[in-house]
């Protein structure tokens, strides 16, 4: 992998790297704020953070083109959402219950999206987005719009145990769809460690069973993540079918903000897996000449300002009004029963 | 023109929808060259290349694929080989398809065909009626055509509708039910039909049980001159409460009849709505008749007693009329 990193084109890749890191940093700043708001009792519902997974999340979404590609973020993809182009205000409005958010109070926190813009709104059932992304790609194929497009979604290690994962990846492989499926192996599914989740030596070994290409990457290594995601998305776009990317790291937070993650093995915390991809990223930016320390500090200040603005706006807005909601579960009003 | 069967009507509607709208495509197991387990898609892959796709045995992924395609603007018609197998796809249907419009404002125009209901010898896993399960979930439309013309027009309407439709087609009717052509009154989804007018009691039913109810009504006509009104719900969600209440207002007596299991479900919903909205119209306690509360048996002798029959329906009606 080290040899490959040296190949990363510093001139064409420079903007890409800076963009990825900016999304990672923005997500971290935003999530720190969300954590504070949760502890202050300002959030409606739970808060689920992506700390530790910013590099893999942002690098995957940074390879997507909004308006052309499909993106299905999951629970720990704030960095990816930002990299894909989701506005911060969509996040703060949804977490704070503003009726002006994309879900209008009908769904919350990470269950938000703008499907008309190619970004799905996740349901809680793990793996469920895999065939849906594949179906969106299938429709693009039927419409003759698939050429060069790609669909991407990120799941966790726990999701690999679901039937949805198996059926979805197998079906996408049968149709040879340009799906990039990233498994963020953060070592725990809620509190369940890998050794109670699967028995294979390495999750990437599953790729061969599905007849898809597998990629492994250190999920704490920003530059490695960018490179692998560039390769995986390029291969998918080129018609090589689904790509399975397995990125390893440690979840640097609880499952949600209600959970202190005290069950996480101390040895894992102090291992290479426990590195913070943001800290690694800063080092890589500076050492690789992608950005200076001063620039990073400036970006952090900018992010804090933008987060503060997005929170302030959403906090002032009204929540949904049950007397004004249309309570329509059907687009065709004739189908809606009133009781 | 030779007679058209219920399955011919389904085939004709699929053909017509595909011919008219290039965004319609079919997805399901064995539906391509093979033409489907019941031949509903026979010849369509040749006629519409690239738009009739064989799926792996992955009902969950099939439903997910159809949902994704629908979100992206296509109009998938998903064939479950048997309604029973849609249980594997339950999560995608009730959590993804059903909630999507309410959550995001983006509709999911998919149609899922469920070959439903019992036939002799089909057993516990190829005989189920799933309409009540799906009707329970907001966001899903559930239709249950009982006639050849409804099988045709309601499938056309289902595919045109922008919301997810669970189209429950009864396997027992596939080849047994015939009509001289596909024409009919073309009532919209959500409107019930008075299949047989009457004045002494109302049978509210749907799908294949409409025909069993008519047979029972004929028996009672001969045996006592009773005039039994049969209401065909056509769609169980939405449910045409107005037509039901109007019928009960005429007859004062209600039998809610279905082929599904007895706990809850469409017949319970019908009785509950009549009791709530039309209690004053009733001259007798409303009655429900469903299948027995056991898995659906394999042997024809058991199966034919598991579901309501013209005889068991007539017996319930006699008790209702004697009250």
HADDOCK unambig.tbl for C-alpha pairs under 7 A between the chains (distance, minus, plus):
assign (segid A and resid 103 and name CA) (segid B and resid 103 and name CA) 5.83 0.50 0.50
assign (segid A and resid 103 and name CA) (segid B and resid 104 and name CA) 5.94 0.50 0.50
assign (segid A and resid 106 and name CA) (segid B and resid 103 and name CA) 5.70 0.50 0.50
assign (segid A and resid 107 and name CA) (segid B and resid 103 and name CA) 6.30 0.50 0.50
assign (segid A and resid 116 and name CA) (segid B and resid 106 and name CA) 6.99 0.50 0.50
assign (segid A and resid 123 and name CA) (segid B and resid 96 and name CA) 6.84 0.50 0.50
assign (segid A and resid 128 and name CA) (segid B and resid 92 and name CA) 6.88 0.50 0.50
assign (segid A and resid 131 and name CA) (segid B and resid 61 and name CA) 5.19 0.50 0.50
assign (segid A and resid 131 and name CA) (segid B and resid 64 and name CA) 4.74 0.50 0.50
assign (segid A and resid 131 and name CA) (segid B and resid 65 and name CA) 4.93 0.50 0.50
assign (segid A and resid 132 and name CA) (segid B and resid 64 and name CA) 4.65 0.50 0.50
assign (segid A and resid 132 and name CA) (segid B and resid 65 and name CA) 4.99 0.50 0.50
assign (segid A and resid 132 and name CA) (segid B and resid 67 and name CA) 6.00 0.50 0.50
assign (segid A and resid 132 and name CA) (segid B and resid 68 and name CA) 4.06 0.50 0.50
assign (segid A and resid 133 and name CA) (segid B and resid 68 and name CA) 5.89 0.50 0.50
assign (segid A and resid 134 and name CA) (segid B and resid 65 and name CA) 5.96 0.50 0.50
assign (segid A and resid 134 and name CA) (segid B and resid 68 and name CA) 6.87 0.50 0.50
assign (segid A and resid 135 and name CA) (segid B and resid 64 and name CA) 6.76 0.50 0.50
assign (segid A and resid 135 and name CA) (segid B and resid 65 and name CA) 3.71 0.50 0.50
assign (segid A and resid 135 and name CA) (segid B and resid 66 and name CA) 5.89 0.50 0.50
assign (segid A and resid 135 and name CA) (segid B and resid 67 and name CA) 6.72 0.50 0.50
assign (segid A and resid 135 and name CA) (segid B and resid 68 and name CA) 4.14 0.50 0.50
assign (segid A and resid 135 and name CA) (segid B and resid 69 and name CA) 4.50 0.50 0.50
assign (segid A and resid 136 and name CA) (segid B and resid 68 and name CA) 4.41 0.50 0.50
assign (segid A and resid 136 and name CA) (segid B and resid 69 and name CA) 4.53 0.50 0.50
assign (segid A and resid 136 and name CA) (segid B and resid 71 and name CA) 6.93 0.50 0.50
assign (segid A and resid 136 and name CA) (segid B and resid 72 and name CA) 5.34 0.50 0.50
assign (segid A and resid 138 and name CA) (segid B and resid 69 and name CA) 6.36 0.50 0.50
assign (segid A and resid 139 and name CA) (segid B and resid 69 and name CA) 4.73 0.50 0.50
assign (segid A and resid 139 and name CA) (segid B and resid 72 and name CA) 6.19 0.50 0.50
assign (segid A and resid 139 and name CA) (segid B and resid 74 and name CA) 5.85 0.50 0.50
assign (segid A and resid 164 and name CA) (segid B and resid 60 and name CA) 6.52 0.50 0.50
assign (segid A and resid 164 and name CA) (segid B and resid 61 and name CA) 6.64 0.50 0.50
assign (segid A and resid 167 and name CA) (segid B and resid 58 and name CA) 5.56 0.50 0.50
assign (segid A and resid 167 and name CA) (segid B and resid 60 and name CA) 6.91 0.50 0.50
assign (segid A and resid 167 and name CA) (segid B and resid 61 and name CA) 5.35 0.50 0.50
assign (segid A and resid 168 and name CA) (segid B and resid 61 and name CA) 5.09 0.50 0.50
assign (segid A and resid 171 and name CA) (segid B and resid 56 and name CA) 6.68 0.50 0.50
assign (segid A and resid 171 and name CA) (segid B and resid 61 and name CA) 6.79 0.50 0.50
assign (segid A and resid 328 and name CA) (segid B and resid 102 and name CA) 6.33 0.50 0.50
assign (segid A and resid 329 and name CA) (segid B and resid 101 and name CA) 6.19 0.50 0.50
assign (segid A and resid 329 and name CA) (segid B and resid 102 and name CA) 4.67 0.50 0.50
assign (segid A and resid 329 and name CA) (segid B and resid 138 and name CA) 6.13 0.50 0.50
assign (segid A and resid 329 and name CA) (segid B and resid 139 and name CA) 4.75 0.50 0.50
assign (segid A and resid 330 and name CA) (segid B and resid 101 and name CA) 6.43 0.50 0.50
assign (segid A and resid 330 and name CA) (segid B and resid 102 and name CA) 6.98 0.50 0.50
assign (segid A and resid 330 and name CA) (segid B and resid 139 and name CA) 5.44 0.50 0.50
assign (segid A and resid 330 and name CA) (segid B and resid 163 and name CA) 6.16 0.50 0.50
assign (segid A and resid 331 and name CA) (segid B and resid 101 and name CA) 6.72 0.50 0.50
assign (segid A and resid 331 and name CA) (segid B and resid 107 and name CA) 6.20 0.50 0.50
assign (segid A and resid 331 and name CA) (segid B and resid 162 and name CA) 6.60 0.50 0.50
assign (segid A and resid 331 and name CA) (segid B and resid 163 and name CA) 6.32 0.50 0.50
assign (segid A and resid 332 and name CA) (segid B and resid 162 and name CA) 6.92 0.50 0.50
assign (segid A and resid 335 and name CA) (segid B and resid 141 and name CA) 6.95 0.50 0.50
assign (segid A and resid 335 and name CA) (segid B and resid 238 and name CA) 5.75 0.50 0.50
assign (segid A and resid 336 and name CA) (segid B and resid 238 and name CA) 6.91 0.50 0.50
assign (segid A and resid 337 and name CA) (segid B and resid 238 and name CA) 6.07 0.50 0.50
